[in-house]
Amino acid sequence: MGAYDFDHAVDIAWCPGCGNFRILESVKDALDELELDPANVVFVSGIGQAAKTPQYLNAHYFNGLHGRTLPPATAIKASNPELIVIAESGDGDMYGEGGNHFMHAIRRNPDITNIVHNNMVYALTKGQASPTTRQGFVTPVQVHGVTQEPFNPVAVAIALDASFVARAFAGDARQTTDLIKKAITHKGYALVDIFQPCVTYNKVNTYGWFKQNTYTLEESYDPTDREAAFRKATEPGKFPLGVLYIKEGKPTFEEGLSLYRQDARPLYQRTVDMEMLRGLVDSMRT
Amino acid sequence: MSIVFSGQAGQGLQTLEALLTRMLKRSGYNVFSYSEFMSRIRGGNNSTQVRVSSRRVFSYTRRIDLFVPLHENAMERFHDRITQETVILGDRAFIEEQYLDGHHPVLEVPINEVAREKGGAVYANTVLLGILAGLFFVDSDLMHEEIRMILSGLGEDRLQKNLDASDEGYERSKKLLKPGQAAVSIERTAEVRDEVLTDGINAVGLGGLAGGCTFVSSYPMSPSTGVLVFFTKKAESSGVVVEQAEDEISAVNMAIGSWYAGGRALVTTSGGGYALMVEGLSLAGCIESPLVIHLGQRPGPATGLPTRTEQADLQFALYSGHGEFPRAILAPGTHEQGFSHTRHAFYLADKYQVPVFILTDQFFLERRYNVPDLDTSKVYDQRFIVQTRADYRRYALTENGVSPRGIPGFGEGRVRADSDEHDEDGFITEDFSTRTAMVNKRLKKLSGLQMEVFPPQLFGPEDYRNLVVCWGSSLHAVQEGLDMLGRDDTAILHYSQVYPLAEVTAEYLERAHKKIVVESNATAQFARLVRSETGIAFDGAILKYSGLPLMPEDVCEGLHEKLGKKESTHGRL
């Protein structure tokens, strides 16, 4: 039993065979292998099936609003930089409802890990298109098939010069675990977009389909070359898996906050500085 | 004495306002100032009213004693406020023909010409400052000191030209009054010199610091942006995380995230921005997060009048957010309350784990006057967070509905916050009895909030015949308006907390023969709240929603009409 397992049975709301089970195991394995104390790990999620993941492992969590995963995650890290913060949710939550926050979280570069379960469909609301749904995919709402260009999260992240961008496939547990570990240990915002088969509402992008349509980046691939990374992220055909892009040396959001420069204490340990306050009021007398 | 400068955007009226009010206050005069301005960066017509008095002054008046036009057309919007008692001072070119008829007192000074002689038209404001300093017998050393302080960024050459320009204005003022014309005679008070000169923005900001605010996330929107800027300026010295979010949705979710992790967070916004925050409000309600929302009102709907004032978001603040959960709404009337109530908002939010509003408005935030002090002896530093044990349950059911609030990273327990209905541990549940228990738990907190309500303040005779009820920033205009009317059978009841409504409300209202409500909105929103809570209806309403602040004259005329003749004895019927 790992540090993130409960000592009691957990009633899980996912369909049998759901890709989320594999991702949950990979996340727990990654945390265990990194020997991170659950008392210091905070999961932040939105709404959707993927967003339920934090319910099923023994850490702190903030399960907020649909699409609003990254703003609280950023603020939690900024309020107590000693915490390990993992923002985990689905493609609808992160790229659809939360698309604006996705862009701006990358720009802010908080030292958090962003795990996105990408099943190319809205599962919780029963099968409508998500931002990453492939063209032609027929749903109860997109009855003639999706016409819009699918959102490419890794290309967008590289375009925004994100500090870490990786893509995984839930069907490859070892690789997924390793990529999550790299993302957590990376300093700065780290995206791991994980292809996740939905066995109920996506009969097109199945385990078999993902297996056939992905490949692992070769050893010689240099993730620090931004132009090459962008080419990889946008190339037609099979999707590359692995670390697509790393931008080292970017200052994090928390590092940019002046209040931590003289005093590293998290916010909860601070008290009102009476003298400072008195001084501010007195400065308005003259 | 009421002075009005009328100029264009970009003419430096704000600097003049700051210089003049500081200088006069430091000379021992009570001062008040407020600028009304258009939503544009250049041109248009803006005006600043500065009131100078031997008594404390807090409100914006229709009356103008001294009018200074600073550009062509500067008088156009003021025809109904310039009377034959109004002295007009300034360049002849800016004074309309109709006022040069001999029936209006005019003090001609070629301000622009003097400014050009001193180096350029940009020095016109300092020439004017000098004239006013002379008229009010301000010590010229003090005037210089203020100019050096406020214009310190200009560089030595331009600073010196400003000083010279002010000296020239000062000299000219001595020759302005013809024999027989009355000089300014307003009594000065030594104590006023060292008082605190503040606007609402600083009062709210300092109150936030006193409340232990450590996190501010917001998106700029007039008139609330000043509070964001306040914290930005103080971030370094006072240990506050300040972030301009990508939108108000992000801002409010960040603030809630910060509280979850041990911060004490505030968002500052106005109606349209708050509209975007509403789902976040409901989130705070469900996960029982403290949250402090500064809502600076401006006229709506939609973009409305971006730079003007109104009190029309009371019902919005009260009823926004899906689902049922408690909240508190504070509405400071004075700058002292702006300070103390913002501090109190952090206490309430933290203690009861609820959203708390500080409901101000553009007039409240921008007006400036001197107060004896902002009481920093009471600083909120109570810790309502607990160190968790391994068996910690975030939503443990308790007598008063408040569960001990743990945070991640402080103790051995797990802190689970969930926007879904949850059990005591914070896990998602669809168990109906747990759901019922959780709703009851959350709503119970309203009793605690009710016990800590700021009662309304009564001004005037205890045995009043008529009662004038107001809330928030309307207080001072109502006080001055009633003074003008001069009725001793009428009292004022002012609410600085509008929700929960104080339980003594019915008692006060039942004692009155006539009950009049005064609000800066079109639908008497507070009166509706009072009626829904007490069943008592008002007999009349004085409502203003033009975008300008409520003025004492509005109140005086409204009360005159609504109260009728005074009874010979002012006892109860």
Chai-1 contact restraints between the chains, C-beta under 6 A:
chainA,res_idxA,chainB,res_idxB,connection_type,confidence,min_distance_angstrom,max_distance_angstrom,comment,restraint_id
A,N40,B,G409,contact,1.0,0.0,6.0,A-B,restraint_1
A,V42,B,P408,contact,1.0,0.0,6.0,A-B,restraint_2
A,H60,B,P408,contact,1.0,0.0,6.0,A-B,restraint_3
A,H60,B,R414,contact,1.0,0.0,6.0,A-B,restraint_4
A,H60,B,V415,contact,1.0,0.0,6.0,A-B,restraint_5
A,Y61,B,R416,contact,1.0,0.0,6.0,A-B,restraint_6
A,F62,B,Y260,contact,1.0,0.0,6.0,A-B,restraint_7
A,F62,B,A417,contact,1.0,0.0,6.0,A-B,restraint_8
A,N63,B,D418,contact,1.0,0.0,6.0,A-B,restraint_9
A,N63,B,S419,contact,1.0,0.0,6.0,A-B,restraint_10
A,G64,B,L283,contact,1.0,0.0,6.0,A-B,restraint_11
A,G64,B,S419,contact,1.0,0.0,6.0,A-B,restraint_12
A,L65,B,E279,contact,1.0,0.0,6.0,A-B,restraint_13
A,L65,B,L283,contact,1.0,0.0,6.0,A-B,restraint_14
A,L65,B,S419,contact,1.0,0.0,6.0,A-B,restraint_15
A,R68,B,N253,contact,1.0,0.0,6.0,A-B,restraint_16
A,P71,B,S250,contact,1.0,0.0,6.0,A-B,restraint_17
A,P71,B,N253,contact,1.0,0.0,6.0,A-B,restraint_18
A,P71,B,M254,contact,1.0,0.0,6.0,A-B,restraint_19
A,P72,B,N253,contact,1.0,0.0,6.0,A-B,restraint_20
A,P72,B,G257,contact,1.0,0.0,6.0,A-B,restraint_21
A,A75,B,M254,contact,1.0,0.0,6.0,A-B,restraint_22
A,A75,B,G257,contact,1.0,0.0,6.0,A-B,restraint_23
A,A75,B,S258,contact,1.0,0.0,6.0,A-B,restraint_24
A,I76,B,G257,contact,1.0,0.0,6.0,A-B,restraint_25
A,I76,B,A261,contact,1.0,0.0,6.0,A-B,restraint_26
A,A78,B,V241,contact,1.0,0.0,6.0,A-B,restraint_27
A,S79,B,S258,contact,1.0,0.0,6.0,A-B,restraint_28
A,S79,B,A261,contact,1.0,0.0,6.0,A-B,restraint_29
A,S79,B,G262,contact,1.0,0.0,6.0,A-B,restraint_30
A,S79,B,G263,contact,1.0,0.0,6.0,A-B,restraint_31
A,N80,B,A261,contact,1.0,0.0,6.0,A-B,restraint_32
A,N80,B,G262,contact,1.0,0.0,6.0,A-B,restraint_33
A,N80,B,G409,contact,1.0,0.0,6.0,A-B,restraint_34
A,L83,B,P408,contact,1.0,0.0,6.0,A-B,restraint_35
A,L83,B,G409,contact,1.0,0.0,6.0,A-B,restraint_36
A,N100,B,E246,contact,1.0,0.0,6.0,A-B,restraint_37
A,H101,B,S250,contact,1.0,0.0,6.0,A-B,restraint_38
A,H104,B,E246,contact,1.0,0.0,6.0,A-B,restraint_39
A,L257,B,V241,contact,1.0,0.0,6.0,A-B,restraint_40
A,S258,B,E236,contact,1.0,0.0,6.0,A-B,restraint_41
A,L259,B,G239,contact,1.0,0.0,6.0,A-B,restraint_42
A,L267,B,T214,contact,1.0,0.0,6.0,A-B,restraint_43
A,L267,B,G262,contact,1.0,0.0,6.0,A-B,restraint_44
A,L267,B,G263,contact,1.0,0.0,6.0,A-B,restraint_45
A,Y268,B,G262,contact,1.0,0.0,6.0,A-B,restraint_46
A,Y268,B,I407,contact,1.0,0.0,6.0,A-B,restraint_47
A,R270,B,G239,contact,1.0,0.0,6.0,A-B,restraint_48
A,T271,B,D381,contact,1.0,0.0,6.0,A-B,restraint_49
A,V272,B,G212,contact,1.0,0.0,6.0,A-B,restraint_50
A,V272,B,V379,contact,1.0,0.0,6.0,A-B,restraint_51
A,V272,B,D381,contact,1.0,0.0,6.0,A-B,restraint_52
A,M274,B,V379,contact,1.0,0.0,6.0,A-B,restraint_53
A,M276,B,S238,contact,1.0,0.0,6.0,A-B,restraint_54
A,L277,B,L209,contact,1.0,0.0,6.0,A-B,restraint_55
A,L277,B,A210,contact,1.0,0.0,6.0,A-B,restraint_56
A,L277,B,T376,contact,1.0,0.0,6.0,A-B,restraint_57
A,R278,B,T376,contact,1.0,0.0,6.0,A-B,restraint_58
A,V281,B,L374,contact,1.0,0.0,6.0,A-B,restraint_59
A,V281,B,T376,contact,1.0,0.0,6.0,A-B,restraint_60
A,M284,B,V196,contact,1.0,0.0,6.0,A-B,restraint_61
A,M284,B,L197,contact,1.0,0.0,6.0,A-B,restraint_62
A,M284,B,T198,contact,1.0,0.0,6.0,A-B,restraint_63
A,R285,B,D194,contact,1.0,0.0,6.0,A-B,restraint_64
A,R285,B,V196,contact,1.0,0.0,6.0,A-B,restraint_65
